[in-house]
Amino acid sequence: MTDAPLPLGPRIGQVVWPAIRASRGEAQLDALGELFERYPPGGVIVFGEGEPHVAKLIAKLRLRVPGDLLVSSDLERGCGQQVREMSSLPPAMAIAACDDEEAAYDAGLLTALEAREVGIDVVHAPVVDVNTVATNPIIATRAFGDDPLRVAALGSAFARGLDDGGVLAVAKHFPGHGSTVQDSHNELARVTRTEEELQAVDLLPFRTLVAERVGGLMVGHLEVPALDPVPGRPATASPNVILDHLRRRYGYDGLVVTDALDMGGFRSEPAAGLDVLQSGLDVLLMPADPLATARALHEAYDARHLADEVLDAAVARIEAARRRVRDATPVARRPDPSLGETLLAHSITCTTGAPPRLVPGAPVDVTVFGEDDGGMVVPAFLEALAAEGVERAPGGRPVGLVLTSVKAWAGSSRLDPAVEKRLHWAAANGRLDAVVVLGSPYEALELPDGPGVLVAYAPTPAAAQQVVQVLCGRAEAPGVLPVRIAP
């Protein structure tokens, strides 16, 4: 006996996954009421936005949506990235600096186990882009590094942890966002590599994960002329990239998800969703207007532009992903909840000789380069110094604190050029005895010789506090740099 086929509305709903934002509470569920009724989605993507009780919102959401809803979320930095009551992890580049595949596996496993506890089934991670451009505005420290073999090994370990923890891993951003200089949140990013270069670098980690039967892949809004000769066509709407290359050449039959469709790198009109499905993708993630997108697909079906076999193939792959999650049995072992702190401590990297050290009781003169978004990192750094008996004072030993971050829509993962120029001048002219970089390691690699340099990989209070432990001689800097100077 087989299940009865879904009516058209629910079939269309399966492929349209709207965003659910915790800051909007239950009111957004009311606003999505017509979508839930006419085109009940097969999944959603949830953003915690620092709000409490995300698990309660997910539970209420499940009651509102008919059928077995797949709840997905971006959890590259652990479940705490979206659910503040859960564990936070440092970014992928910090995990890579630990130089330990078991650590990457544990990071995925802990993320998965906590995700299941709050009702999340699908994790949009790991990032397996190979970051080979120092100025890449959107990948940077989200990547495991610039060595494709190492990225493949660590990304595979993280994905296995997610799988063993009972969630669906969705590796991203196929066919590779690591060599771009554009932010696809703002515009279509262009990959200029030859196909030979793509196969040797960007695609190698994806081939590894496909061979290991990763549950899902996310496709980036990337123009890739080496794989698709149509100018201006993103991979998210390219049958050359998805049907010909990923599905047929690689034989991948798992779930394929778009990057967020409200990003500037993709056409925003609802009708564009038809191109996505016809290109071999399964999930239209986070369209700006999910109801309008569903209606446009309905109209395309009625006009015979959307064939049953295309829609049904996507629905079948979504159902296969759902069965994989529902049939999963998580492993019994649970990583220590302090894993994030351990990874952070093991990731601190000295890029010059011996780590710089400060003397308790001797004042420091701290100059900040970059923005302290949220205003919490600099105070944490100064408070940690003060706890070690090192006060900030004019005329003290000069220390530079460099802060960079990867932020959606910001268009940069590096210091402002004018700020970078001031930093390099200070380092070259003996105005800094020590530099602490919290963020992009390229800021450290490109510094003139002179000051001792420590790198953590994120501008967070926890990273600031851990670096102070090294500066004051209470800890070492065992991290291994995951990148080299890149063009």
N, C-alpha and C positions, 0 to 999 in steps of 0.2 A: 504494500500500500504506500503511495506517495502523497506528499503534501499537495493540497490544491494550489494552483498558481495564484500569485497575488494579483489583485485588481491593478489597473494601470496607476492610480494615484499612489498607493503604497509602493509600487515598483519604482516610480520616479522618486518618491521620498527616500528610498534606500540610498540613492547616490548623492543626495544633497545634505551636507552636514553643516548646520549653522553653528555660529559661535555663541557660547553662553558665558557671560561675564558676571563674576560674583558681585561686582560693585553695583550691578543693576538689579540684583535680587530677583524676587518672584515676579516683579512687574514685567520683566522681559518674557517670562513664560506666557503671561497673558497676551503680550504683543505678538507672540509667535503662535497664538491659538489657532488661526486659520491654517497655517502650515501643518501644525500637529494633527489637525482634523482631516485635511484634504490630502496632504502629502506627508504622512508621518515619517520623519527621517530615520534612516538606518543607524545614524550616529550623530554625534556632536563633538565639538572641541571646546573644552572648558578652560577658562582663564581665572585663576584665583585672585589676582590683582591685590594681594596682601590682605584680603578680607578673611575674617574667621569663618569657621563652620561651612567650608565648601562642601564637605561630605553631606550635610543636610540639604544643601541646594541640589546636589546630584540626586539624592533620594527623592526629593519632590519632583524633579525633572522626570525621573523614571515613571512616576505615577501619572504624569501628564501625557506621555508619549505612548501610543499603542505599540505593542510589539516589544521585541527584545532589543533594547537600545544599546549600541556600543558607545561608550564614553571615552573620548580620547583627550590627550593633553600633551603639551610640550613640557617634558620633564628631563631636559638635558642635564640639569644640575640637581637631580634628585627630586623626590616628591615634594619637598619643601619649596621648590620653585613656584608651585601653584597652591599648595596647601600648607599654610604657615605653621601648622601644628606638627608637621612631619619633618624629616631630616633633609638638610641642605648639603649639597656636595659642591666642591670647587669645579670649575669648568674643565672640559675635556683636556685642554692643554696642560692643566695642572696634574690631572691623572696620568697623562703621558710622561710628565716630568718625574713621576714616581718610578717609571721604568719597570712596571710590574703588571703583567697581564692578569694575574689573580686579583689585583686591586681593581682593575677595570671590570672584571667579572663580578666582584662583590658589589661594586657601585651599581651595576645593572640589577643585580639580585635584590639589593636593599630597596632600590627604586620601585621594582615590580611588586614586592611584598607590601610595601606601604601603599602603593597605588591601588592594589586590590582591596585593601582595608577601607579605602574611602570611596570605592565604586568606580575606579578608572580601569578600563579594559585595554586601551591602546595607548602606547607611549611613542610619541614622535621623537625618537632618538634611536641609535646614536647618530651624531653628525660624523659622516665619513668623508667629507670633503678634505682634499689634500691642500692645505693652505700654503701656496708657493709664492704669494705676492705679499710683501710686507705691508702694503697699503690697502689690502683687502678690507673693505669697510664693514662687511657683514658677517664674515666667518671668523677670521683671526683666532682668538683664544677658544672659540667654540670647537675648533678642530683639534685632533690629537697631534698634529704637527705637519711637517712637510715631506716626510718619507712615506711613500705610498705603501710599502710593505709593513711599516710600523703602524700606520693608520689602519690598515686592513686587520692586523693582528689584534689591536686594542679595540677597534670597532666590533670585531667579531666576538671578542670576549665580553664586551658590554652587552651586545645583543643576546648572547647565550645566557647571561645573567637575567636579562629581562624575560627570556623564554622560560628558563627554569623557575622563575618567580611567578609564572602564570599569566603574563600579559603579552600582547602582540607588539613586537618591536617594529618600528617603521624607520628604517635608515634613510638618511637624507644628505644632500639634495641632488639626486640623479639628474644628469650625468656628471655633475661635479661643479661646485661653485667656488672652488678654492683658488682659481687663477684669475678671478674677475676683479675689476676696479670699480664696478658700479654696484650700488645697493639696490637689489631687486624689490625692496619695499618702495623705492621711489621711481625706478625705471627698469626697462628690460636690460638685464645684464648680458654681456657678450663674452663668449668663450672663444679665444682666438687660436687655440691649439690646433695642430694637424690631427688627423685621426690616429696616426701612429703615436703621437704624444698623448692623446687622450687614453689610448689603450694602455700605455706604459705607466701613466700617472693617475689621472682622475678616475678612470673606470676600474682600475685594479681592485680597490676596496669593495666596489659594488659587485664585481665578479666573484670575489671571495664570499660575500654574504649571500649572493644568489646560490652559489654552490652549496652553502650551508642551510639553504631553505629558510632564509629570514622571512618573517611573516608579511612584511610590507616594505614598500619603498615610497618615499616622497620625491616628487619631481619638481625641480626648481624652475622659476621663470627665467630661462636661460636661452639665448640665441646661440646655436651651436652650428656654424656653417659647415664644419667638417662632417657633421652627421645629417644635416638638413640644408639643402641649398636654397630654400625659400627665404628671402630676406625678411627679417623682422618677425619671423614666426617662433614663438617660444616653445621650448620642449614640452610644456604642458598642453600644447595644442598640435603636437607634431606626430603624425603617424610614422614618419621616418625614424624618429627617436624611440618611440614607445612600441608601436606594432612591429616595425622591421628590426630594430636593434634589440630592445629589451625582451619583447615577447618571443620573437622568432629566433633571432641569433643566439640570445642567451637562454632561451627556453623558460623564461620566468612566468609562472602562472599564479603568483601570489597577488596580494592586494597592492594596487598602485594608486597613490593619493596625490592630488595637486598640493603645491604650496598654497598658502592662503590666497583666495581669489580676489580679495579686496586690496591686494598689493598693487603698487603702481606699475609693476612689471607685467601686468596682465590686463587685457581689455576688460573693462568693467561692465559692459552691457550684458544683461542676462542671457541673451542668445548665444554668447560665447561658450556657454556650457556644452552646447551640442558638439562643438569642435573637440572639446576635451574627451567626451565619451567616444566619439568616432576615432580618436587617436589611440584608443586602447587603455585609457585610464578608467578607474572605477569610482572614485570619490571626488566630488566637487566640494572642496573644503573651504568653508568660511566665505561664501559669496556675500557681497555687500548687501544684497536683498535676496535672501533665500527663497521667499515666496515667489518673487518675480522670476527667479531662475527656474523654479519648479514649473511655473506656468509656461515659460518659454519652451521647456522640454516637452510639456504636454502638447503645446501647439505644434512643435516640430514633429511629434509622433503622429498627430492627426493629419498633418500635411505629408506624411510618409517620408520625412527627412530623417527621422530617428527609427531605425529598424528594430524589430523585436530582438533579433539575435545580438545586436550591440547592447541594448539595455539589459537583456537577460544574462549576457555574459558577465557584465559588471555586477548585477545583483547576485549571481552565483558565487562570484569571488568574494563578495562581502559576506555572504552566508557561510562560505568556507572559513573565512577569518573568524566569524562569530563562533562557529563550532570549535575551532582550534582553541579559542579562549575559554569557552564554556567547558570543554573536555580536559582542560589543563589541570594537572595536579602539582602544585608548587612543591619544591624541595623542602625538606624539613629544616635544613640549616638556615639560620638567620644571621647575617653579618651584624657585628656590634653597631649599635646606634651611634656611637662616636666615630664611625668610619670617616665622616666628613672632616673631622678635626685631624685624624690620623693622616689622611691623604694630603691635607693642607700642609701639615708639618713636614711630610716627606717630599713635598713638591718644591719647597723653597730652594732657589737655585742661585749660586754665585757665578757670575759670568766673568769675574776677574780673579786670578790668583786665590788668595785667602779671603774669607768673608771680612768685610769691614767690621770693626768692633768699637763700641763706645765705652767710656769709663764712667762708672757710677759716681755721681757727685760732680762731674764735669758738665757744664751746661752745653746745650746745642742750639744752633741757630737754624731753624727749619724753614726752608723755602719750598712752597708748594707749586708744582707745575701741573696744570690741568684743573678740571672741575671736580669738586666733591659733591656729586649729585646726592641730594638728601642730607648733606651736612653731617654725616656720621663717621666718615672714615678718618678725617684729620683729627677730630677730638679723640677717637679711639687710639690713634697713633700716639698723640701727646700724653694721654692718660696712661698708656702702657709704659711710655718712657718715664713718666713721673713716678709710677709704681716701682721702677727700678732705680730711682734716685737721680734720674737725668731730667733736668728741667730745661724748658725752652727759654733762651735769653739772647738778646742782641750781643754780638761779639763772641758767642760760643762757637763750638766746632761746627762748621757749615755742613748741613745735610740737605740733600734735595729729595723731596717726596713727589714722585711722578704718578699721576692718576689718569688712566685711560679706561674706556669701557666700550663694549659693543652694544649699541642701542638701536632697536628697530626705528627706521625712518631717519636716523641721525646722519647717515651717509659717511661716517668715519669711525674707525676704531683706533685712531692715533691722536696725538696732540695736535692742537691748532699749529700751523706752520710758524706763526710768530712766537708762540710759547716754546716750540721745539728749538727755534733759533736762540732764544734766551738760555735754554737749558744747555745747549751745546757750547755756547759762549762761556757760560759759567764753568762747565767741566774743563774746557780747553785752557782756561785762564787761571786755573787753580783756585776757583772760588767755591768748590765743593770737595769735601774730603770723602764723602760717602753719598751714594745715590740708592734710593729704594724705589723700585718700579712695581706698582700694583696695577697690573693690566698687561698691555702688549709687550712681549719680550723684545720686539724689534726696537723699542725705545732704548733698551740697554745695549743691544748689539750695535747700534749705530752711534753710540756715544764716543767722543774722542777719548783716547787713553788718559788715565789720570786717577779719577776716584774709584774706590771699590764699589761694586754694584751687586745688589741683591734683587732678585725677581720673585715676586709672587705673581699670580696670573689673574687676579681679580681685585677690583677696588672695593673691598669689604672690610668692616671692622675686624672680623676674625683674621683676615690676612694681615692687616696692620698689626694686630697684637702678636701674631706668630713671628713676623719679621723682627719685631722688637726683641723677642726672645733670642733670635740669632745675633742681632746687633749687640746685645748685652752679654753674650757668651753663655747663655743658658741652653742654647740649642745649636745644632749644626745646620748646614745648608746642603742636604744630600741630593737635591734635585738634579736631574740630567736635562739639559736644554733640548726641547723637542724640535727646534727650528734653527736654521742658519740664516745669515743675511740673505734676503731675497730682493730681487729687483723691484 
